[in-house]
Amino acid sequence: MTAIELLNKLTENAIEHRCKAKESIKRNSHMNNCEFPDEINQNDIDAILVDFINKIASNYMIDYALCTDDLLNNRLFNNR
């Protein structure tokens, strides 16, 4: 798997998971330090997902430039 394939796979998974993330954080509260999971909003979740994927990309010296709009519009690197 190439780095771009990995990033696209992570992005696909983020697109699929983003709407379930808040409930997942609540359900898995024993695994995180989130004190107020009901106060997390979708914009925060999207920002964290995008930041994490872009950080992985930078580790491979790739400017992946993923934006939160890309998650909303199901855009992968090859489609931009």
Biopython code that builds the backbone (N, CA, C, O; Angstrom):
import numpy as np
from Bio.PDB.StructureBuilder import StructureBuilder

atoms = [
    (1, "MET", "N", (0.852, -1.180, 0.000)),
    (1, "MET", "CA", (0.000, 0.000, 0.000)),
    (1, "MET", "C", (0.895, 1.240, 0.000)),
    (1, "MET", "O", (1.801, 1.362, 0.824)),
    (2, "THR", "N", (0.634, 2.142, -0.919)),
    (2, "THR", "CA", (1.389, 3.390, -0.972)),
    (2, "THR", "C", (0.868, 4.351, 0.085)),
    (2, "THR", "O", (-0.202, 4.140, 0.655)),
    (3, "ALA", "N", (1.624, 5.395, 0.340)),
    (3, "ALA", "CA", (1.202, 6.394, 1.324)),
    (3, "ALA", "C", (-0.119, 7.048, 0.916)),
    (3, "ALA", "O", (-0.987, 7.264, 1.761)),
    (4, "ILE", "N", (-0.276, 7.362, -0.370)),
    (4, "ILE", "CA", (-1.528, 7.970, -0.841)),
    (4, "ILE", "C", (-2.695, 7.009, -0.667)),
    (4, "ILE", "O", (-3.787, 7.422, -0.278)),
    (5, "GLU", "N", (-2.472, 5.728, -0.952)),
    (5, "GLU", "CA", (-3.533, 4.742, -0.743)),
    (5, "GLU", "C", (-3.924, 4.664, 0.730)),
    (5, "GLU", "O", (-5.106, 4.558, 1.059)),
    (6, "LEU", "N", (-2.929, 4.717, 1.614)),
    (6, "LEU", "CA", (-3.203, 4.724, 3.044)),
    (6, "LEU", "C", (-4.016, 5.953, 3.441)),
    (6, "LEU", "O", (-4.997, 5.838, 4.176)),
    (7, "LEU", "N", (-3.617, 7.113, 2.964)),
    (7, "LEU", "CA", (-4.332, 8.355, 3.295)),
    (7, "LEU", "C", (-5.762, 8.329, 2.763)),
    (7, "LEU", "O", (-6.693, 8.754, 3.447)),
    (8, "ASN", "N", (-5.930, 7.831, 1.544)),
    (8, "ASN", "CA", (-7.283, 7.722, 0.999)),
    (8, "ASN", "C", (-8.128, 6.746, 1.801)),
    (8, "ASN", "O", (-9.318, 6.986, 2.006)),
    (9, "LYS", "N", (-7.529, 5.641, 2.260)),
    (9, "LYS", "CA", (-8.261, 4.673, 3.073)),
    (9, "LYS", "C", (-8.645, 5.302, 4.418)),
    (9, "LYS", "O", (-9.768, 5.119, 4.888)),
    (10, "LEU", "N", (-7.735, 6.026, 5.025)),
    (10, "LEU", "CA", (-8.049, 6.728, 6.275)),
    (10, "LEU", "C", (-9.168, 7.748, 6.054)),
    (10, "LEU", "O", (-10.055, 7.893, 6.895)),
    (11, "THR", "N", (-9.124, 8.448, 4.931)),
    (11, "THR", "CA", (-10.165, 9.431, 4.623)),
    (11, "THR", "C", (-11.502, 8.735, 4.411)),
    (11, "THR", "O", (-12.524, 9.207, 4.907)),
    (12, "GLU", "N", (-11.514, 7.631, 3.691)),
    (12, "GLU", "CA", (-12.759, 6.873, 3.509)),
    (12, "GLU", "C", (-13.330, 6.451, 4.864)),
    (12, "GLU", "O", (-14.531, 6.567, 5.104)),
    (13, "ASN", "N", (-12.463, 5.965, 5.738)),
    (13, "ASN", "CA", (-12.910, 5.546, 7.060)),
    (13, "ASN", "C", (-13.406, 6.730, 7.882)),
    (13, "ASN", "O", (-14.378, 6.599, 8.626)),
    (14, "ALA", "N", (-12.761, 7.869, 7.760)),
    (14, "ALA", "CA", (-13.203, 9.066, 8.480)),
    (14, "ALA", "C", (-14.577, 9.512, 7.992)),
    (14, "ALA", "O", (-15.431, 9.896, 8.791)),
    (15, "ILE", "N", (-14.787, 9.462, 6.674)),
    (15, "ILE", "CA", (-16.088, 9.833, 6.098)),
    (15, "ILE", "C", (-17.176, 8.920, 6.648)),
    (15, "ILE", "O", (-18.267, 9.373, 6.994)),
    (16, "GLU", "N", (-16.868, 7.632, 6.726)),
    (16, "GLU", "CA", (-17.840, 6.666, 7.224)),
    (16, "GLU", "C", (-18.080, 6.828, 8.730)),
    (16, "GLU", "O", (-19.209, 6.682, 9.200)),
    (17, "HIS", "N", (-17.027, 7.127, 9.475)),
    (17, "HIS", "CA", (-17.110, 7.152, 10.948)),
    (17, "HIS", "C", (-17.597, 8.481, 11.524)),
    (17, "HIS", "O", (-18.110, 8.510, 12.642)),
    (18, "ARG", "N", (-17.447, 9.573, 10.788)),
    (18, "ARG", "CA", (-17.648, 10.903, 11.356)),
    (18, "ARG", "C", (-19.016, 11.089, 12.004)),
    (18, "ARG", "O", (-19.112, 11.715, 13.060)),
    (19, "CYS", "N", (-20.052, 10.570, 11.409)),
    (19, "CYS", "CA", (-21.396, 10.748, 11.964)),
    (19, "CYS", "C", (-21.663, 9.828, 13.160)),
    (19, "CYS", "O", (-22.619, 10.037, 13.907)),
    (20, "LYS", "N", (-20.830, 8.830, 13.333)),
    (20, "LYS", "CA", (-20.968, 7.908, 14.464)),
    (20, "LYS", "C", (-19.986, 8.244, 15.584)),
    (20, "LYS", "O", (-20.046, 7.648, 16.660)),
    (21, "ALA", "N", (-19.095, 9.182, 15.344)),
    (21, "ALA", "CA", (-17.989, 9.438, 16.264)),
    (21, "ALA", "C", (-18.456, 9.896, 17.641)),
    (21, "ALA", "O", (-17.918, 9.442, 18.651)),
    (22, "LYS", "N", (-19.438, 10.778, 17.704)),
    (22, "LYS", "CA", (-19.885, 11.290, 18.997)),
    (22, "LYS", "C", (-20.409, 10.157, 19.871)),
    (22, "LYS", "O", (-20.069, 10.077, 21.052)),
    (23, "GLU", "N", (-21.224, 9.291, 19.311)),
    (23, "GLU", "CA", (-21.745, 8.155, 20.072)),
    (23, "GLU", "C", (-20.626, 7.183, 20.443)),
    (23, "GLU", "O", (-20.647, 6.581, 21.516)),
    (24, "SER", "N", (-19.664, 7.039, 19.559)),
    (24, "SER", "CA", (-18.529, 6.161, 19.840)),
    (24, "SER", "C", (-17.710, 6.696, 21.009)),
    (24, "SER", "O", (-17.267, 5.930, 21.865)),
    (25, "ILE", "N", (-17.512, 8.002, 21.045)),
    (25, "ILE", "CA", (-16.767, 8.627, 22.142)),
    (25, "ILE", "C", (-17.500, 8.408, 23.467)),
    (25, "ILE", "O", (-16.878, 8.091, 24.481)),
    (26, "LYS", "N", (-18.811, 8.579, 23.454)),
    (26, "LYS", "CA", (-19.606, 8.332, 24.669)),
    (26, "LYS", "C", (-19.520, 6.870, 25.091)),
    (26, "LYS", "O", (-19.267, 6.564, 26.257)),
    (27, "ARG", "N", (-19.730, 5.982, 24.145)),
    (27, "ARG", "CA", (-19.746, 4.550, 24.431)),
    (27, "ARG", "C", (-18.397, 4.070, 24.964)),
    (27, "ARG", "O", (-18.336, 3.174, 25.806)),
    (28, "ASN", "N", (-17.337, 4.665, 24.476)),
    (28, "ASN", "CA", (-15.991, 4.258, 24.866)),
    (28, "ASN", "C", (-15.365, 5.221, 25.876)),
    (28, "ASN", "O", (-14.148, 5.407, 25.894)),
    (29, "SER", "N", (-16.195, 5.824, 26.705)),
    (29, "SER", "CA", (-15.705, 6.811, 27.666)),
    (29, "SER", "C", (-14.663, 6.229, 28.621)),
    (29, "SER", "O", (-13.851, 6.967, 29.179)),
    (30, "HIS", "N", (-14.684, 4.929, 28.807)),
    (30, "HIS", "CA", (-13.686, 4.284, 29.666)),
    (30, "HIS", "C", (-12.302, 4.278, 29.020)),
    (30, "HIS", "O", (-11.314, 3.917, 29.661)),
    (31, "MET", "N", (-12.234, 4.680, 27.747)),
    (31, "MET", "CA", (-10.967, 4.664, 27.017)),
    (31, "MET", "C", (-10.458, 6.069, 26.693)),
    (31, "MET", "O", (-9.428, 6.212, 26.035)),
    (32, "ASN", "N", (-11.161, 7.099, 27.144)),
    (32, "ASN", "CA", (-10.729, 8.472, 26.863)),
    (32, "ASN", "C", (-10.954, 9.350, 28.097)),
    (32, "ASN", "O", (-11.544, 8.912, 29.085)),
    (33, "ASN", "N", (-10.485, 10.567, 28.027)),
    (33, "ASN", "CA", (-10.610, 11.507, 29.131)),
    (33, "ASN", "C", (-11.634, 12.593, 28.853)),
    (33, "ASN", "O", (-11.563, 13.675, 29.436)),
    (34, "CYS", "N", (-12.566, 12.324, 27.986)),
    (34, "CYS", "CA", (-13.570, 13.311, 27.613)),
    (34, "CYS", "C", (-14.574, 13.470, 28.759)),
    (34, "CYS", "O", (-15.342, 12.555, 29.056)),
    (35, "GLU", "N", (-14.555, 14.627, 29.388)),
    (35, "GLU", "CA", (-15.418, 14.859, 30.544)),
    (35, "GLU", "C", (-16.849, 15.215, 30.166)),
    (35, "GLU", "O", (-17.782, 14.920, 30.913)),
    (36, "PHE", "N", (-17.024, 15.847, 29.012)),
    (36, "PHE", "CA", (-18.349, 16.319, 28.611)),
    (36, "PHE", "C", (-18.653, 15.890, 27.171)),
    (36, "PHE", "O", (-18.715, 16.737, 26.280)),
    (37, "PRO", "N", (-18.840, 14.602, 26.935)),
    (37, "PRO", "CA", (-19.040, 14.132, 25.556)),
    (37, "PRO", "C", (-20.282, 14.713, 24.886)),
    (37, "PRO", "O", (-20.331, 14.790, 23.658)),
    (38, "ASP", "N", (-21.278, 15.120, 25.655)),
    (38, "ASP", "CA", (-22.479, 15.705, 25.059)),
    (38, "ASP", "C", (-22.217, 17.087, 24.475)),
    (38, "ASP", "O", (-23.000, 17.584, 23.665)),
    (39, "GLU", "N", (-21.115, 17.705, 24.885)),
    (39, "GLU", "CA", (-20.796, 19.049, 24.399)),
    (39, "GLU", "C", (-19.927, 19.039, 23.142)),
    (39, "GLU", "O", (-19.673, 20.092, 22.558)),
    (40, "ILE", "N", (-19.480, 17.878, 22.730)),
    (40, "ILE", "CA", (-18.702, 17.783, 21.491)),
    (40, "ILE", "C", (-19.648, 18.014, 20.322)),
    (40, "ILE", "O", (-20.739, 17.448, 20.271)),
    (41, "ASN", "N", (-19.215, 18.855, 19.381)),
    (41, "ASN", "CA", (-20.067, 19.068, 18.202)),
    (41, "ASN", "C", (-19.403, 18.496, 16.955)),
    (41, "ASN", "O", (-18.213, 18.181, 16.964)),
    (42, "GLN", "N", (-20.167, 18.367, 15.903)),
    (42, "GLN", "CA", (-19.688, 17.736, 14.674)),
    (42, "GLN", "C", (-18.521, 18.492, 14.052)),
    (42, "GLN", "O", (-17.627, 17.872, 13.478)),
    (43, "ASN", "N", (-18.513, 19.815, 14.155)),
    (43, "ASN", "CA", (-17.397, 20.591, 13.609)),
    (43, "ASN", "C", (-16.092, 20.232, 14.302)),
    (43, "ASN", "O", (-15.050, 20.137, 13.654)),
    (44, "ASP", "N", (-16.142, 20.029, 15.631)),
    (44, "ASP", "CA", (-14.941, 19.639, 16.371)),
    (44, "ASP", "C", (-14.468, 18.255, 15.941)),
    (44, "ASP", "O", (-13.275, 18.035, 15.735)),
    (45, "ILE", "N", (-15.401, 17.335, 15.809)),
    (45, "ILE", "CA", (-15.064, 15.975, 15.381)),
    (45, "ILE", "C", (-14.417, 16.007, 13.999)),
    (45, "ILE", "O", (-13.381, 15.377, 13.785)),
    (46, "ASP", "N", (-15.018, 16.734, 13.065)),
    (46, "ASP", "CA", (-14.467, 16.826, 11.708)),
    (46, "ASP", "C", (-13.065, 17.436, 11.723)),
    (46, "ASP", "O", (-12.174, 16.967, 11.016)),
    (47, "ALA", "N", (-12.874, 18.476, 12.525)),
    (47, "ALA", "CA", (-11.569, 19.134, 12.596)),
    (47, "ALA", "C", (-10.498, 18.189, 13.133)),
    (47, "ALA", "O", (-9.374, 18.180, 12.632)),
    (48, "ILE", "N", (-10.831, 17.403, 14.136)),
    (48, "ILE", "CA", (-9.867, 16.464, 14.711)),
    (48, "ILE", "C", (-9.529, 15.365, 13.709)),
    (48, "ILE", "O", (-8.361, 15.007, 13.560)),
    (49, "LEU", "N", (-10.530, 14.829, 13.025)),
    (49, "LEU", "CA", (-10.275, 13.792, 12.021)),
    (49, "LEU", "C", (-9.357, 14.315, 10.916)),
    (49, "LEU", "O", (-8.398, 13.648, 10.530)),
    (50, "VAL", "N", (-9.655, 15.504, 10.413)),
    (50, "VAL", "CA", (-8.867, 16.098, 9.327)),
    (50, "VAL", "C", (-7.447, 16.400, 9.800)),
    (50, "VAL", "O", (-6.482, 16.133, 9.083)),
    (51, "ASP", "N", (-7.320, 16.949, 10.989)),
    (51, "ASP", "CA", (-5.999, 17.269, 11.516)),
    (51, "ASP", "C", (-5.153, 16.006, 11.662)),
    (51, "ASP", "O", (-3.969, 16.008, 11.323)),
    (52, "PHE", "N", (-5.749, 14.943, 12.159)),
    (52, "PHE", "CA", (-5.031, 13.679, 12.344)),
    (52, "PHE", "C", (-4.560, 13.104, 11.007)),
    (52, "PHE", "O", (-3.410, 12.683, 10.883)),
    (53, "ILE", "N", (-5.428, 13.084, 10.026)),
    (53, "ILE", "CA", (-5.056, 12.539, 8.715)),
    (53, "ILE", "C", (-3.976, 13.395, 8.063)),
    (53, "ILE", "O", (-3.034, 12.859, 7.479)),
    (54, "ASN", "N", (-4.102, 14.717, 8.155)),
    (54, "ASN", "CA", (-3.077, 15.598, 7.585)),
    (54, "ASN", "C", (-1.740, 15.433, 8.298)),
    (54, "ASN", "O", (-0.687, 15.560, 7.673)),
    (55, "LYS", "N", (-1.771, 15.148, 9.609)),
    (55, "LYS", "CA", (-0.531, 14.917, 10.353)),
    (55, "LYS", "C", (0.152, 13.642, 9.860)),
    (55, "LYS", "O", (1.367, 13.622, 9.668)),
    (56, "ILE", "N", (-0.624, 12.586, 9.656)),
    (56, "ILE", "CA", (-0.046, 11.351, 9.116)),
    (56, "ILE", "C", (0.570, 11.627, 7.749)),
    (56, "ILE", "O", (1.668, 11.158, 7.452)),
    (57, "ALA", "N", (-0.134, 12.384, 6.922)),
    (57, "ALA", "CA", (0.397, 12.735, 5.594)),
    (57, "ALA", "C", (1.727, 13.468, 5.714)),
    (57, "ALA", "O", (2.665, 13.182, 4.971)),
    (58, "SER", "N", (1.810, 14.405, 6.641)),
    (58, "SER", "CA", (3.053, 15.171, 6.786)),
    (58, "SER", "C", (4.210, 14.273, 7.231)),
    (58, "SER", "O", (5.367, 14.550, 6.916)),
    (59, "ASN", "N", (3.899, 13.202, 7.961)),
    (59, "ASN", "CA", (4.948, 12.253, 8.340)),
    (59, "ASN", "C", (5.559, 11.579, 7.111)),
    (59, "ASN", "O", (6.703, 11.128, 7.150)),
    (60, "TYR", "N", (4.793, 11.512, 6.023)),
    (60, "TYR", "CA", (5.266, 10.948, 4.757)),
    (60, "TYR", "C", (5.701, 12.048, 3.787)),
    (60, "TYR", "O", (5.917, 11.794, 2.603)),
    (61, "MET", "N", (5.825, 13.258, 4.299)),
    (61, "MET", "CA", (6.228, 14.418, 3.487)),
    (61, "MET", "C", (5.235, 14.697, 2.366)),
    (61, "MET", "O", (5.622, 15.104, 1.271)),
    (62, "ILE", "N", (3.950, 14.476, 2.647)),
    (62, "ILE", "CA", (2.884, 14.718, 1.679)),
    (62, "ILE", "C", (2.015, 15.853, 2.192)),
    (62, "ILE", "O", (1.568, 15.837, 3.339)),
    (63, "ASP", "N", (1.778, 16.838, 1.337)),
    (63, "ASP", "CA", (0.832, 17.908, 1.661)),
    (63, "ASP", "C", (-0.537, 17.447, 1.168)),
    (63, "ASP", "O", (-0.969, 17.820, 0.078)),
    (64, "TYR", "N", (-1.208, 16.643, 1.969)),
    (64, "TYR", "CA", (-2.489, 16.041, 1.589)),
    (64, "TYR", "C", (-3.591, 17.087, 1.504)),
    (64, "TYR", "O", (-4.519, 16.948, 0.707)),
    (65, "ALA", "N", (-3.498, 18.127, 2.315)),
    (65, "ALA", "CA", (-4.414, 19.282, 2.279)),
    (65, "ALA", "C", (-5.884, 18.884, 2.400)),
    (65, "ALA", "O", (-6.748, 19.464, 1.742)),
    (66, "LEU", "N", (-6.157, 17.893, 3.242)),
    (66, "LEU", "CA", (-7.538, 17.495, 3.491)),
    (66, "LEU", "C", (-8.235, 18.594, 4.287)),
    (66, "LEU", "O", (-7.671, 19.127, 5.242)),
    (67, "CYS", "N", (-9.438, 18.924, 3.901)),
    (67, "CYS", "CA", (-10.253, 19.933, 4.590)),
    (67, "CYS", "C", (-11.540, 19.288, 5.087)),
    (67, "CYS", "O", (-11.936, 18.229, 4.599)),
    (68, "THR", "N", (-12.179, 19.909, 6.038)),
    (68, "THR", "CA", (-13.429, 19.347, 6.555)),
    (68, "THR", "C", (-14.473, 19.238, 5.450)),
    (68, "THR", "O", (-15.290, 18.317, 5.466)),
    (69, "ASP", "N", (-14.462, 20.153, 4.503)),
    (69, "ASP", "CA", (-15.398, 20.076, 3.368)),
    (69, "ASP", "C", (-15.200, 18.796, 2.566)),
    (69, "ASP", "O", (-16.149, 18.267, 1.987)),
    (70, "ASP", "N", (-13.968, 18.301, 2.532)),
    (70, "ASP", "CA", (-13.702, 17.053, 1.811)),
    (70, "ASP", "C", (-14.427, 15.886, 2.461)),
    (70, "ASP", "O", (-14.916, 14.995, 1.767)),
    (71, "LEU", "N", (-14.500, 15.883, 3.787)),
    (71, "LEU", "CA", (-15.250, 14.825, 4.478)),
    (71, "LEU", "C", (-16.733, 14.930, 4.154)),
    (71, "LEU", "O", (-17.402, 13.923, 3.923)),
    (72, "LEU", "N", (-17.240, 16.161, 4.138)),
    (72, "LEU", "CA", (-18.666, 16.375, 3.879)),
    (72, "LEU", "C", (-19.054, 15.996, 2.458)),
    (72, "LEU", "O", (-20.175, 15.555, 2.205)),
    (73, "ASN", "N", (-18.110, 16.173, 1.528)),
    (73, "ASN", "CA", (-18.395, 15.938, 0.113)),
    (73, "ASN", "C", (-17.781, 14.662, -0.431)),
    (73, "ASN", "O", (-17.745, 14.455, -1.644)),
    (74, "ASN", "N", (-17.294, 13.800, 0.465)),
    (74, "ASN", "CA", (-16.736, 12.500, 0.079)),
    (74, "ASN", "C", (-15.627, 12.607, -0.967)),
    (74, "ASN", "O", (-15.562, 11.801, -1.895)),
    (75, "ARG", "N", (-14.752, 13.612, -0.812)),
    (75, "ARG", "CA", (-13.665, 13.803, -1.774)),
    (75, "ARG", "C", (-12.376, 13.146, -1.278)),
    (75, "ARG", "O", (-11.949, 13.372, -0.146)),
    (76, "LEU", "N", (-11.772, 12.345, -2.125)),
    (76, "LEU", "CA", (-10.477, 11.755, -1.845)),
    (76, "LEU", "C", (-9.415, 12.473, -2.646)),
    (76, "LEU", "O", (-9.736, 13.281, -3.518)),
    (77, "PHE", "N", (-8.150, 12.192, -2.364)),
    (77, "PHE", "CA", (-7.039, 12.870, -3.010)),
    (77, "PHE", "C", (-7.126, 12.830, -4.532)),
    (77, "PHE", "O", (-6.899, 13.845, -5.190)),
    (78, "ASN", "N", (-7.447, 11.685, -5.089)),
    (78, "ASN", "CA", (-7.493, 11.539, -6.548)),
    (78, "ASN", "C", (-8.655, 12.301, -7.184)),
    (78, "ASN", "O", (-8.660, 12.539, -8.392)),
    (79, "ASN", "N", (-9.631, 12.679, -6.371)),
    (79, "ASN", "CA", (-10.819, 13.360, -6.901)),
    (79, "ASN", "C", (-10.712, 14.880, -6.804)),
    (79, "ASN", "O", (-11.632, 15.583, -7.223)),
    (80, "ARG", "N", (-9.623, 15.398, -6.266)),
    (80, "ARG", "CA", (-9.520, 16.853, -6.089)),
    (80, "ARG", "C", (-8.838, 17.499, -7.243)),
    (80, "ARG", "O", (-8.668, 18.718, -7.257)),
]
sb = StructureBuilder()
sb.init_structure("model")
sb.init_model(0)
sb.init_chain("A")
sb.init_seg("    ")
for serial, (resi, resn, name, xyz) in enumerate(atoms, 1):
    if name == "N":
        sb.init_residue(resn, " ", resi, " ")
    sb.init_atom(name, np.array(xyz, "f"), 0.0, 1.0, " ", f" {name:<3s}", serial, name[0])
structure = sb.get_structure()
